[in-house]
Amino acid sequence: MSESVPQPGQSPIRVFLVDDQELVRAGFRMVLDAQDDMTVVGEAGDGQAALDQLASVPADVVLMDIRMPRMDGVAATKALCGKGSGATRVVVLTTFDLDEYAFAALKAGAAGFLLKDAGPADLLAAIRAVHRGDSVIAPSTTRRLLDHFAGALPDSPGAPAAADRSRLAPLTAREVEVLTAVGRGLTNAEIAATLFMAEATVKTHIGRVLHKLDLRDRVQMVLLAYETGLVEVRPRS
C-alpha cells in the first residue's frame, strides 16, 4: 500500500467516518490511521450524530454511508453541503446495486461515491482526490452509474425543459461538445481522440465549463449533461 507523505507545513487530511456499523468504521480507521497524510478526527453511527459532531469538529473529507437510522446519508449530505462553506467534501459509500440513494446524494452535493467493497488503495485515492477538489467517480464507472440510476433522472425520456437548456448559454459550441463527452463517461484521452484535440486542451475546456457554469467538479458536469438532455438517458431493462 502506497503512502503519501505530507509536505513540510502541510496538515494531514482530516477524515470523519459516518456508518452505522461499528466494524466498518473500525476497518476504515485502521487503514486511514496507517497513512502519514491522514488522520481520523471523529466518527458517528448516523447522519444526525455526524452533523452534531461536525458542527464543532473540523473535517476535510467525510466518508458517508447511505442507509443509516435516524438520518440517512442523503439528508446528512444535503445538510452538510448546504452550509455553503465548501470546506468539507463528502464521499458517499454504497454498494453498486443500491438504488437511487447514491444519485440523490450526488445531487445533494456529495463529491462522489465509493463502493463499499473497494480496496484500501481505492479508498485512499478517493480521499486524496476529493481533498484536491476532484471527483471520485472515475469516467469508466460513470456510464454504469448513470445507466443504473436512469429512472431517477428528471425529464426521462424526452427533451429537456427550455429553462434547463438555457443553463448552457455561456458555453461555446466546443465546450458543449466536451460537456457532452464528459456526460457520456469518456476519459480525457477518449475525448481528445474523439474531438481531435490535445488532452491538455480537453482539460482547459473542462476547466472553463466548470468556471462558467459554477460547477464543483466532473460529477456535476455529468449530472448537468443528463439533466439538460445533452446525453440521452437509457431506461433500465
VMD Tcl script that draws the C-alpha trace (Angstrom):
set ca {
  {0.00 0.00 0.00}
  {1.49 3.31 -1.05}
  {1.56 6.21 1.33}
  {1.62 9.91 0.66}
  {3.85 11.92 2.93}
  {2.66 15.45 3.66}
  {4.99 18.25 2.63}
  {6.62 20.36 5.34}
  {3.99 22.61 6.88}
  {1.13 20.67 5.26}
  {-1.50 19.37 7.66}
  {-2.83 15.81 7.37}
  {-6.21 15.33 5.69}
  {-8.85 15.31 8.42}
  {-11.33 12.48 7.80}
  {-14.66 11.91 9.55}
  {-16.35 8.48 9.38}
  {-20.13 8.01 9.27}
  {-21.51 4.46 9.24}
  {-23.98 2.63 11.45}
  {-21.75 -0.47 11.54}
  {-19.02 -0.13 14.13}
  {-16.88 -2.81 12.50}
  {-16.95 -0.94 9.19}
  {-15.80 2.25 10.91}
  {-13.07 0.35 12.72}
  {-11.82 -1.08 9.44}
  {-11.71 2.33 7.80}
  {-9.98 3.85 10.82}
  {-7.30 1.15 10.80}
  {-6.50 1.84 7.13}
  {-6.56 5.63 7.46}
  {-4.56 5.82 10.68}
  {-1.73 3.98 8.93}
  {-1.31 6.89 6.50}
  {1.12 9.70 7.21}
  {-1.04 12.24 5.39}
  {-4.41 11.40 7.02}
  {-5.96 11.50 10.44}
  {-9.42 10.37 11.61}
  {-10.92 13.24 13.59}
  {-14.18 11.58 14.56}
  {-16.90 9.09 13.74}
  {-20.65 8.73 14.06}
  {-23.26 5.99 13.67}
  {-25.92 8.06 11.88}
  {-26.34 11.27 9.95}
  {-27.72 13.37 12.78}
  {-24.91 12.40 15.14}
  {-22.45 13.28 12.38}
  {-23.94 16.74 11.90}
  {-23.91 17.36 15.63}
  {-20.22 16.49 15.89}
  {-19.16 18.21 12.67}
  {-20.60 21.45 13.99}
  {-17.56 21.63 16.28}
  {-15.09 19.16 14.73}
  {-13.41 20.47 11.56}
  {-13.09 17.83 8.82}
  {-11.80 17.96 5.26}
  {-13.43 14.75 3.97}
  {-16.45 12.86 5.28}
  {-16.96 9.19 4.36}
  {-20.75 8.95 4.49}
  {-22.77 5.74 4.47}
  {-26.17 5.95 2.76}
  {-28.56 3.81 4.76}
  {-28.48 4.62 8.46}
  {-31.05 5.01 11.25}
  {-32.41 8.37 12.40}
  {-30.94 10.34 9.49}
  {-29.67 8.72 6.30}
  {-26.61 9.75 4.31}
  {-28.59 11.69 1.70}
  {-30.21 14.00 4.24}
  {-26.95 14.42 6.13}
  {-25.05 15.19 2.93}
  {-27.65 17.76 1.89}
  {-27.49 19.44 5.29}
  {-23.70 19.43 5.36}
  {-23.16 20.61 1.78}
  {-25.97 23.12 2.08}
  {-23.95 25.15 4.54}
  {-22.14 26.55 1.52}
  {-18.68 26.70 3.07}
  {-17.24 24.12 0.66}
  {-14.61 23.27 3.26}
  {-15.92 19.76 3.90}
  {-16.21 17.31 1.00}
  {-18.46 14.26 1.20}
  {-17.86 10.86 -0.35}
  {-20.90 8.61 -0.16}
  {-20.35 4.93 0.49}
  {-22.62 2.46 -1.25}
  {-22.94 -0.92 -2.87}
  {-23.36 -0.69 -6.65}
  {-26.74 -2.40 -6.57}
  {-28.14 0.08 -4.06}
  {-30.62 2.30 -5.92}
  {-31.45 5.97 -6.37}
  {-29.99 6.92 -2.97}
  {-26.46 7.30 -4.33}
  {-27.70 9.52 -7.18}
  {-29.67 11.58 -4.66}
  {-26.54 12.04 -2.56}
  {-24.62 13.33 -5.57}
  {-27.47 15.75 -6.25}
  {-27.32 16.80 -2.60}
  {-23.72 17.90 -3.05}
  {-21.51 14.86 -2.48}
  {-18.17 14.96 -4.25}
  {-18.66 11.41 -5.48}
  {-19.27 7.84 -4.48}
  {-17.17 4.88 -3.46}
  {-18.16 1.26 -3.49}
  {-18.06 -0.30 -0.05}
  {-16.10 -3.26 -1.34}
  {-13.39 -1.02 -2.78}
  {-9.86 -1.91 -1.76}
  {-7.74 0.19 0.61}
  {-5.81 1.73 -2.29}
  {-9.06 2.94 -3.91}
  {-10.31 4.33 -0.60}
  {-7.12 6.29 -0.02}
  {-7.01 7.54 -3.60}
  {-10.62 8.72 -3.32}
  {-9.97 10.66 -0.13}
  {-6.90 12.35 -1.61}
  {-8.76 13.12 -4.83}
  {-11.70 14.88 -3.21}
  {-9.36 16.72 -0.87}
  {-7.68 18.14 -4.00}
  {-11.10 19.19 -5.28}
  {-11.53 16.37 -7.78}
  {-14.31 13.86 -8.26}
  {-14.06 10.25 -7.08}
  {-16.29 8.90 -9.83}
  {-13.94 7.54 -12.44}
  {-15.13 8.13 -16.02}
  {-15.12 4.37 -16.65}
  {-17.77 3.86 -13.97}
  {-19.79 7.00 -14.72}
  {-21.63 5.27 -17.55}
  {-22.62 2.30 -15.39}
  {-23.68 4.54 -12.52}
  {-25.95 6.75 -14.61}
  {-27.39 3.83 -16.54}
  {-28.27 2.26 -13.20}
  {-29.89 5.44 -11.91}
  {-31.62 6.37 -15.17}
  {-35.07 6.20 -13.64}
  {-34.17 8.82 -11.06}
  {-33.13 11.45 -13.58}
  {-35.64 14.20 -14.49}
  {-37.29 14.56 -17.89}
  {-36.57 10.96 -18.81}
  {-37.12 10.30 -21.64}
  {-37.82 13.35 -23.80}
  {-36.44 16.81 -24.49}
  {-35.27 18.86 -21.52}
  {-37.14 21.93 -20.43}
  {-36.08 25.14 -22.15}
  {-35.03 26.53 -18.78}
  {-32.63 23.63 -18.32}
  {-31.05 24.01 -21.77}
  {-30.66 27.75 -21.21}
  {-28.14 26.96 -18.48}
  {-25.71 26.07 -21.27}
  {-25.89 29.53 -22.87}
  {-22.48 30.72 -21.54}
  {-20.69 27.83 -23.29}
  {-19.12 27.83 -26.73}
  {-20.06 25.09 -29.17}
  {-16.77 23.32 -28.45}
  {-17.35 23.46 -24.70}
  {-20.80 21.94 -25.18}
  {-19.16 19.10 -27.14}
  {-16.72 18.50 -24.30}
  {-19.51 18.61 -21.69}
  {-21.47 16.09 -23.73}
  {-18.47 13.78 -23.92}
  {-17.92 14.01 -20.17}
  {-21.59 13.19 -19.68}
  {-21.15 10.08 -21.82}
  {-18.42 8.93 -19.43}
  {-15.44 9.41 -21.74}
  {-11.98 9.87 -20.26}
  {-9.93 12.94 -21.18}
  {-7.87 10.80 -23.54}
  {-11.02 9.44 -25.22}
  {-12.43 12.96 -25.57}
  {-9.18 14.13 -27.14}
  {-9.28 11.30 -29.67}
  {-12.97 11.78 -30.45}
  {-12.84 15.56 -30.85}
  {-9.36 15.62 -32.43}
  {-7.66 17.83 -29.87}
  {-4.78 17.56 -27.43}
  {-5.54 16.13 -23.99}
  {-4.24 19.35 -22.43}
  {-6.82 21.25 -24.48}
  {-9.55 18.96 -23.17}
  {-8.51 19.81 -19.61}
  {-8.61 23.50 -20.47}
  {-12.15 23.21 -21.86}
  {-13.30 21.27 -18.80}
  {-11.89 23.97 -16.53}
  {-13.74 26.64 -18.49}
  {-17.03 24.71 -18.31}
  {-16.66 24.31 -14.55}
  {-15.94 28.03 -14.16}
  {-18.64 29.34 -16.50}
  {-21.42 27.17 -15.08}
  {-20.23 27.39 -11.47}
  {-19.92 23.61 -11.21}
  {-17.93 21.95 -8.45}
  {-16.40 19.02 -10.29}
  {-16.77 16.38 -13.01}
  {-19.67 14.77 -11.14}
  {-21.78 17.89 -11.55}
  {-20.80 18.11 -15.21}
  {-22.13 14.59 -15.78}
  {-25.38 15.31 -13.97}
  {-25.89 18.55 -15.90}
  {-25.28 16.81 -19.22}
  {-28.11 14.40 -18.44}
  {-30.45 16.98 -16.94}
  {-30.16 19.28 -19.95}
  {-30.63 16.47 -22.45}
  {-27.14 16.58 -23.95}
  {-26.90 12.88 -23.14}
  {-29.96 10.70 -23.56}
  {-30.98 8.58 -20.61}
  {-31.29 4.88 -21.35}
  {-34.03 3.36 -19.17}
  {-33.13 0.25 -17.22}
  {-34.09 -3.02 -18.87}
}
mol new
graphics top color blue
foreach p $ca { graphics top sphere $p radius 0.5 }
foreach p [lrange $ca 0 end-1] q [lrange $ca 1 end] { graphics top cylinder $p $q radius 0.2 }
display resetview
